[in-house]
């Protein structure tokens, strides 16, 4: 892709940020490069990190048939932690990918390759976000704290995955769905089959939505030698997306059954409606998949916030029936 295919954005805005986002409109000028490093101008990533937390906590509440004020803090703490750790992870990603980003039309306007932020400043910003997130983490049960620390491993590895495997989306899934395990542990101080099955369902979901997302960069990625499932699957992407969709719903449904089988039949049936409804949304996304329409790919990818929230009302109703 030639240099002139992506016009520079005004005021340092990143090319694929949400138009008229709060960072570009309202944030103090000095803070904008750092907020852009954290992708605060593109909140979808925070949602995709937070949603598995909500899934894990919801199924934990259903499985134990109990909730407390501590769960309200878990919801809040996970939300703040998702924002901070997504920000720290994205900053780390931009540090490690600064040379690659400068060669890709969609990413060359990011703060480091565009000269808005230095690598040194980015490192300090990453550490600041991680430290604040750690103070939130230590307010949870010991098992959740252990899992939160362990989560740093896939976060650290992910930016390098596209250099050595065609499956970097798998590594993203390992990192982005850790909240399903952590939130379950924040409620139960334990781990078990339900959160593990839910975790693998989330990984399949990530493979689905991030393969769609990766199709935006296939031309540039092929030129610079970066790997992705979008490049690996090519014309067979639709078949693979259908497979990931199926695995997501089957595993999610199994996690729900394992969490609710001791509850009433009505409660179980209503809870199963969550994965079922999610499956219909993903089917709708698949029907819109067009690898040659970058704007459509981005819109479909962003719709996964709504997709991930769909099961929650079903779980809430299932708890009270």
C-alpha positions as CSV (number, residue, x, y, z in Angstrom):
1,X,0.0,0.0,0.0
2,X,1.5,3.3,-1.0
3,X,2.2,6.1,1.4
4,X,-0.6,8.4,0.0
5,X,-3.4,5.8,0.6
6,X,-3.8,7.1,4.1
7,X,-4.1,10.8,4.6
8,X,-2.8,12.2,7.9
9,X,-5.4,12.8,10.5
10,X,-5.8,16.3,12.0
11,X,-4.5,17.1,15.4
12,X,-2.7,13.9,15.7
13,X,-5.8,11.7,15.7
14,X,-5.2,8.0,15.0
15,X,-6.6,6.9,11.6
16,X,-8.9,4.1,12.8
17,X,-10.1,5.8,16.0
18,X,-13.8,6.5,16.6
19,X,-14.6,9.8,14.9
20,X,-15.2,12.7,17.3
21,X,-14.1,10.5,20.2
22,X,-13.7,12.1,23.6
23,X,-9.9,12.0,23.6
24,X,-9.6,14.1,20.4
25,X,-12.4,16.5,21.5
26,X,-12.0,17.0,25.2
27,X,-8.8,15.6,26.6
28,X,-6.0,18.0,27.5
29,X,-3.5,18.3,24.6
30,X,-0.6,17.0,26.6
31,X,-2.5,13.8,27.6
32,X,-3.7,12.8,24.1
33,X,-0.6,10.9,22.9
34,X,-0.8,8.7,26.1
35,X,-4.5,8.2,25.9
36,X,-4.1,7.2,22.3
37,X,-1.4,4.7,23.3
38,X,-4.0,3.2,25.7
39,X,-6.6,3.1,22.8
40,X,-8.9,5.3,24.9
41,X,-10.1,6.7,21.6
42,X,-11.2,3.2,20.6
43,X,-13.1,1.7,23.6
44,X,-14.1,-1.5,21.9
45,X,-10.9,-3.3,23.2
46,X,-11.7,-2.4,26.8
47,X,-15.2,-3.9,26.3
48,X,-13.8,-7.1,24.7
49,X,-11.5,-7.5,27.7
50,X,-14.3,-6.7,30.2
51,X,-17.1,-8.8,28.8
52,X,-15.4,-12.2,29.7
53,X,-15.1,-10.9,33.3
54,X,-18.9,-10.3,33.3
55,X,-19.5,-13.8,31.9
56,X,-17.3,-15.4,34.5
57,X,-18.8,-13.5,37.4
58,X,-22.4,-14.2,36.2
59,X,-21.8,-17.9,35.9
60,X,-20.1,-18.0,39.3
61,X,-23.2,-16.3,40.9
62,X,-25.5,-18.8,39.1
63,X,-23.4,-21.8,40.1
64,X,-23.2,-20.8,43.8
65,X,-26.7,-19.3,43.9
66,X,-25.3,-16.3,45.9
67,X,-24.1,-12.8,45.5
68,X,-22.8,-10.1,47.8
69,X,-21.6,-6.5,47.9
70,X,-18.1,-7.9,47.1
71,X,-19.5,-8.8,43.7
72,X,-20.3,-5.1,43.1
73,X,-16.7,-4.3,43.7
74,X,-15.6,-7.1,41.4
75,X,-17.8,-5.6,38.6
76,X,-16.3,-2.2,39.3
77,X,-12.7,-3.4,39.8
78,X,-12.8,-5.5,36.7
79,X,-14.1,-2.5,34.7
80,X,-11.3,-0.2,35.9
81,X,-8.7,-3.0,35.6
82,X,-9.9,-3.8,32.0
83,X,-9.4,-0.2,31.0
84,X,-5.9,0.0,32.7
85,X,-4.6,-3.4,31.5
86,X,-5.9,-3.0,28.0
87,X,-4.1,0.4,28.0
88,X,-0.9,-1.1,29.4
89,X,-1.1,-4.0,26.9
90,X,-1.8,-1.7,23.9
91,X,1.1,0.5,25.0
92,X,3.4,-2.5,25.2
93,X,2.1,-3.6,21.8
94,X,2.9,-0.1,20.3
95,X,6.4,-0.2,21.8
96,X,7.2,-3.6,20.3
97,X,5.5,-2.9,17.0
98,X,6.7,0.7,16.4
99,X,8.7,-0.2,13.3
100,X,5.9,-2.4,11.9
101,X,3.2,0.2,12.6
102,X,5.1,2.7,10.6
103,X,4.8,0.5,7.5
104,X,1.0,-0.1,7.7
105,X,-1.4,2.5,6.5
106,X,-3.9,1.9,9.2
107,X,-1.4,2.2,12.1
108,X,1.3,4.6,11.0
109,X,-0.6,7.5,12.7
110,X,-0.3,5.9,16.1
111,X,1.6,8.0,18.7
112,X,5.1,6.3,18.5
113,X,5.6,6.0,14.7
114,X,4.0,9.4,14.1
115,X,6.4,11.0,16.7
116,X,3.7,12.1,19.2
117,X,5.3,10.0,22.0
118,X,8.8,8.6,22.6
119,X,9.5,5.0,23.5
120,X,10.8,6.1,26.9
121,X,7.6,8.0,27.7
122,X,5.6,5.0,26.5
123,X,7.4,2.7,28.9
124,X,6.7,4.9,31.9
125,X,3.1,5.2,30.9
126,X,2.8,1.4,30.5
127,X,4.3,0.8,34.0
128,X,2.0,3.5,35.6
129,X,-1.1,1.8,34.3
130,X,0.0,-1.7,35.3
131,X,0.9,-0.5,38.8
132,X,-2.5,1.0,39.4
133,X,-4.2,-2.1,38.1
134,X,-2.1,-4.2,40.5
135,X,-3.5,-2.2,43.5
136,X,-7.0,-3.1,42.3
137,X,-6.0,-6.7,41.8
138,X,-4.8,-7.2,45.4
139,X,-8.3,-6.3,46.7
140,X,-9.5,-9.7,45.3
141,X,-9.2,-13.2,46.7
142,X,-5.8,-14.9,46.6
143,X,-6.7,-17.2,43.7
144,X,-7.8,-14.2,41.7
145,X,-4.6,-12.3,42.5
146,X,-2.5,-15.3,41.4
147,X,-4.4,-15.5,38.1
148,X,-4.0,-11.8,37.6
149,X,-0.3,-12.0,37.9
150,X,-0.1,-15.0,35.7
151,X,-2.1,-13.1,33.0
152,X,1.0,-11.0,32.4
153,X,2.6,-13.9,30.4
154,X,0.1,-14.0,27.4
155,X,0.0,-10.2,27.5
156,X,3.8,-10.0,27.2
157,X,4.0,-12.6,24.4
158,X,1.1,-11.5,22.2
159,X,2.8,-8.6,20.3
160,X,5.5,-11.0,19.2
161,X,3.2,-13.8,18.1
162,X,2.6,-12.4,14.6
163,X,6.3,-12.7,14.0
164,X,6.5,-16.5,14.6
165,X,3.0,-18.0,14.1
166,X,0.1,-17.6,11.7
167,X,-2.1,-17.7,14.8
168,X,-1.5,-14.4,16.7
169,X,-5.3,-14.2,17.2
170,X,-5.0,-17.3,19.3
171,X,-2.5,-15.6,21.6
172,X,-4.8,-12.5,21.8
173,X,-7.6,-14.9,22.8
174,X,-5.4,-16.3,25.6
175,X,-4.8,-12.8,26.9
176,X,-8.2,-11.2,26.4
177,X,-10.4,-13.9,28.0
178,X,-8.4,-14.3,31.1
179,X,-11.0,-12.2,32.9
180,X,-13.4,-15.2,32.7
181,X,-11.1,-17.1,35.1
182,X,-10.2,-14.1,37.2
183,X,-13.8,-13.0,37.8
184,X,-14.9,-16.5,38.7
185,X,-12.1,-16.7,41.2
186,X,-12.9,-13.2,42.5
187,X,-16.3,-14.7,43.5
188,X,-15.4,-18.2,44.6
189,X,-11.6,-18.0,45.4
190,X,-11.3,-21.2,43.3
191,X,-11.0,-22.4,39.8
192,X,-12.9,-25.3,38.1
193,X,-14.4,-26.7,35.0
194,X,-16.9,-24.0,34.4
195,X,-14.5,-21.1,34.0
196,X,-12.1,-23.2,32.1
197,X,-14.7,-24.2,29.5
198,X,-15.9,-20.6,29.4
199,X,-12.3,-19.4,28.9
200,X,-11.9,-21.7,25.8
201,X,-15.3,-20.4,24.5
202,X,-14.0,-16.9,24.8
203,X,-10.8,-17.8,22.9
204,X,-12.9,-19.2,20.0
205,X,-14.9,-15.9,20.1
206,X,-11.7,-13.9,19.9
207,X,-10.5,-16.0,16.9
208,X,-13.8,-15.1,15.3
209,X,-13.9,-11.4,15.8
210,X,-10.1,-10.7,15.4
211,X,-9.9,-12.7,12.2
212,X,-12.5,-10.4,10.9
213,X,-10.5,-7.4,12.2
214,X,-7.2,-8.7,10.7
215,X,-8.7,-8.7,7.2
216,X,-8.3,-4.9,7.2
217,X,-4.5,-5.3,7.0
218,X,-3.9,-8.4,4.8
219,X,-2.3,-6.4,2.0
220,X,0.2,-4.6,4.2
221,X,0.8,-7.6,6.4
222,X,1.7,-9.7,3.4
223,X,4.1,-7.0,2.1
224,X,6.0,-6.7,5.4
225,X,5.9,-10.4,6.4
226,X,3.5,-10.2,9.4
227,X,1.4,-13.3,10.0
228,X,-2.3,-13.5,10.8
229,X,-5.2,-16.0,10.6
230,X,-6.7,-13.7,7.9
231,X,-3.7,-14.3,5.7
232,X,-3.6,-18.0,6.6
233,X,-7.2,-18.7,5.8
234,X,-7.5,-16.4,2.8
235,X,-10.5,-17.4,0.7
236,X,-11.5,-20.0,3.2
237,X,-12.0,-17.4,6.0
238,X,-15.8,-17.7,6.0
239,X,-15.5,-21.5,6.7
240,X,-13.1,-20.9,9.5
241,X,-15.3,-18.2,11.0
242,X,-18.2,-20.5,10.9
243,X,-16.1,-23.1,12.8
244,X,-15.1,-20.6,15.4
245,X,-18.7,-19.4,15.8
246,X,-19.8,-23.0,16.4
247,X,-17.1,-23.8,18.9
248,X,-17.9,-20.5,20.8
249,X,-21.5,-21.4,21.2
250,X,-21.1,-25.1,22.0
251,X,-18.4,-24.4,24.7
252,X,-20.3,-21.4,26.1
253,X,-23.5,-23.5,26.3
254,X,-21.6,-26.3,28.0
255,X,-20.2,-23.8,30.6
256,X,-23.7,-22.6,31.3
257,X,-25.0,-26.2,31.7
258,X,-22.2,-27.0,34.1
259,X,-22.9,-23.8,36.1
260,X,-26.7,-24.3,36.3
261,X,-27.5,-28.0,36.2
262,X,-28.3,-28.0,39.9
263,X,-30.8,-25.2,39.5
264,X,-34.4,-25.5,38.3
265,X,-35.0,-26.6,34.7
266,X,-36.5,-23.2,33.9
267,X,-33.4,-21.4,35.2
268,X,-31.2,-23.6,33.1
269,X,-33.3,-23.1,29.9
270,X,-33.3,-19.3,30.3
271,X,-29.5,-19.3,31.0
272,X,-28.9,-21.4,27.9
273,X,-30.7,-18.6,25.9
274,X,-27.7,-16.4,26.5
275,X,-25.2,-18.4,24.3
276,X,-28.1,-19.1,21.8
277,X,-28.8,-15.4,21.4
278,X,-25.0,-14.7,21.1
279,X,-24.9,-17.3,18.4
280,X,-27.5,-15.5,16.3
281,X,-25.6,-12.3,16.6
282,X,-22.4,-13.9,15.4
283,X,-24.3,-15.5,12.6
284,X,-25.5,-12.0,11.6
285,X,-21.9,-10.8,11.7
286,X,-20.8,-13.7,9.4
287,X,-23.6,-12.8,6.9
288,X,-22.0,-9.3,6.7
289,X,-18.5,-10.5,6.3
290,X,-16.8,-9.0,3.2
291,X,-13.0,-9.1,3.3
292,X,-12.8,-6.3,0.7
293,X,-14.8,-3.8,2.7
294,X,-12.5,-2.4,5.4
295,X,-15.2,0.0,6.8
296,X,-17.6,-2.9,7.1
297,X,-15.0,-5.1,8.7
298,X,-14.4,-2.5,11.4
299,X,-18.1,-2.0,12.0
300,X,-18.6,-5.7,12.3
301,X,-15.7,-6.1,14.7
302,X,-16.9,-3.3,16.9
303,X,-20.4,-4.9,17.1
304,X,-18.9,-7.6,19.3
305,X,-19.4,-5.3,22.3
306,X,-23.1,-5.7,21.9
307,X,-22.7,-9.4,21.0
308,X,-20.8,-10.0,24.3
309,X,-23.4,-8.2,26.4
310,X,-26.3,-10.2,25.0
311,X,-26.1,-13.2,27.4
312,X,-26.1,-11.1,30.6
313,X,-29.8,-10.4,30.8
314,X,-30.5,-14.1,30.3
315,X,-28.2,-14.9,33.2
316,X,-29.8,-12.3,35.4
317,X,-33.3,-13.6,34.8
318,X,-32.1,-17.2,35.3
319,X,-30.8,-16.3,38.7
320,X,-34.1,-14.9,40.0
321,X,-36.5,-17.5,38.6
